[in-house]
Amino acid sequence: MKKVFLILAAAGLLGACASAAKPQVVVNGVPASYTQELAKADKSCQTDADCVAVKKGCCMCQGYESVNKAAAQKLQQQWEKECAMAACTLQMCYVEIDPVCQNNVCTGTPKPMDSYIAK
């Protein structure tokens, strides 16, 4: 009986280890660690060119936030790591922003609706 228990316990442990190694598919994910990094990202600027828009989550319909372009590089690396296997259920939404520098802080203004229309 002890041998059967040990075999079942070992099989369960191996199964848990094997499933942990597989990349997980996230649907409409908003990783907590990415959100925390985004919240404390550098948003300082001198001109509009210092600011870029980054995604707030794995999918574009979760919106964008404006940050300093140097901070965006670090965020992009983390986004690629955490959102590589993300699946997004919405393909089109109107959440893009134009990054601007206001009072030395990167902010964003919603893009005008006509900018979404192909010309």
N, C-alpha and C positions, 0 to 999 in steps of 0.2 A: 504494500500500500504506500509506503514511503517513497519507493522508486517511482510509482505512477505520479505522486504528488510533485516530486522533484522534476520529472520530465515535463509535466504540465506547466510548472512554474518557469522552467527554462524556456519552453516554447513561448509562453506569454511575454517573457522578458525580451526574447529575440524579436518577436513580432512588434513590440513597442519600439525597439531600437530601429527596426527596418522602416517603420512608418514615419519616424522622426527624420529620417534621412531624405525622404521624398519632399520636393518643393510643394508647398501648398498653394492651391489656386484660391485667390481671394476675390470675392465678388463685391464690387463697389467699395473697396477697402479704403479706410482712413487710418493708417497705422499710427498708434499712439506716440511712438518715439519720433516719427516724422513730424507729427503735429506739434510736439514739444519743441523740436528744433526750429520749426517754422515760427513758432511764437517768440522765440528768443533770437531769431536771426537779425543781423544788422540791417537796419532800414535807413541808415544815414545817407545823405546825398548832398551834392552841390548843384547838380543840373539834372534834367530829365534823363540824360544819357547814363547816369549812374544807377538807374532803376530798371529792373526787369520783372516780368510777371512769372510766377511759379505756381504750380498746381497746389491746391490745398489738400488733395488726396490722390488716390491712384487714378481716378477718372476725371476727365475734364469738366463734367457736369457738377462736380463738387466745388467748383469755383477756382479763382486765382487770387493771389495776394502779391503785392509789389514789395520787393526787397532789393537791397544793394546787390549789384551784379557779382561782386566777389562772394557774397554769402550764397548767391544762387548756385554757384559751382558746387559748393559743399552739399547743398540741399539736393541738387540733381543727382549726385552720386548716391546719396541715401535713398532718394526716390527710386532710382534704378534698382537698388538692392531690395527694397521692400515691396515694390510694385511690379516687379518683373513678370510675375505670373498672375496679375490681376485681370479679372474679367469685368468689363463695364457693360451695364445693361442699357444705358442710354447713349445714343450716338451723336445727338445734336442737342445743344442747349445754348442759351444766350447768356453766358456768364463771363465772357472774356473781358479783360480790362486793358486800358491804355495806361501803362505805368508813368507816373509823373512825380516830380520832386516839388513838394509844397512845404515851405518853412523848414527846409533841410531834412525832411522825412519822406521816404518813398511811400506813395499812396497810389491808388488806382481809381480811375474813373471808368464807368461802364462804356464799352464800345458802342457807338451808335448802331441801331438796327440795320441801317443800309450797308454797313461794312460786312455783314454776313451774306449779302447777296452777291453771287458770282456775276462779274460783269464781262 
